Amino acid sequence: MPTIHLFNGLVYGSLLIIMSSGLALIYGLRRVVNFAHGGLYMLGAYIGFTVATHSNFWVALVAAPAAMALLGVLLDRYGLRLLQDREPLSVMLVTFGLLLILEDLVVFIWGKANHSLFTPDLLNFTVDLLGDQVPAYRIGVIVVGLSVALGLTLWLRFSRIGLFVRAASTDPVTTSMQGVNTDAVSAAVVGLGSALAGLAGVVAAPFLSLSPHMSSDVLIDSFVVVVIGGLGSLAGAFVAALLLGMMQAIGAVYMPQLSVLLPFIFMIAILIWKPSGLAGSRT
């Protein structure tokens, strides 16, 4: 199997790590299936495009996640917090409606035409990888994805707020009785998850075309990752993202007719074998 296919799978898997970790964090704490996450990814990409056009890519890499973090805090305060105890169907309808609103907002501001973000000069070269020339920028995507995975793991395991997040995810009532402000913790987690969606959008922009409907494919794959990994499980999401990225890249070459269906076939197989997902998270 050519190295380039494995490399491309690792690139897409790394992007899915950034995207799906935010979904897993938000579900783990709020128990809300947030379809609007795809809209945050798309909006982050467009904000990054605008900032990079008027400044540079590295400023955009900070500005877009920061803007999405602020929007995420507002979303938690005036949306997810109110939806937490509602029926799942109503929650999905509301967050899906918010996704449509964000898509219309992007069309209103940036129009329907596709856009592309230039690759930053610092990473605009190729690297020899076992005889194949690969873009250095895509290696950077892998580094960002693995850094996000490592950073979130260390944050949850060793920081004080990480301890509060793990406790609130397991038993929010008891955690609140111990004096922890679970609403503030939730706002921080949703803000962080939204920032990760914005970061994924900016990171993806130089090699994926920007369009008002760009959220669909990545959002669907991210939900598949979260379900396969185990709802609310970050470790499961990391493993599932890499597996799905490899499957997508290899399937597109060797089984192009089935490549669209492969994520769903994989998800069905995992759920039949282990309904709680790879990490066996609680339901």
HELIX and SHEET records of a PDB file:
HELIX    1   1 THR A    3  ARG A   30  1                                  28    
HELIX    2   2 HIS A   37  HIS A   54  1                                  18    
HELIX    3   3 PHE A   57  LEU A   75  1                                  19    
HELIX    4   4 ASP A   76  LEU A   80  3                                   5    
HELIX    5   5 ARG A   81  LEU A   83  1                                   3    
HELIX    6   6 PRO A   88  TRP A  110  1                                  23    
HELIX    7   7 ASP A  121  LEU A  123  5                                   3    
HELIX    8   8 ALA A  136  PHE A  158  1                                  23    
HELIX    9   9 ARG A  160  THR A  170  1                                  11    
HELIX   10  10 PRO A  172  MET A  177  1                                   6    
HELIX   11  11 THR A  182  ALA A  204  1                                  23    
HELIX   12  12 SER A  215  GLY A  229  1                                  15    
HELIX   13  13 LEU A  234  TYR A  254  1                                  21    
HELIX   14  14 LEU A  262  TRP A  273  1                                  12    
SHEET    1   A 2 THR A 126  LEU A 129  0                                        
SHEET    2   A 2 ASP A 132  PRO A 135 -1                                        
END                                                                             
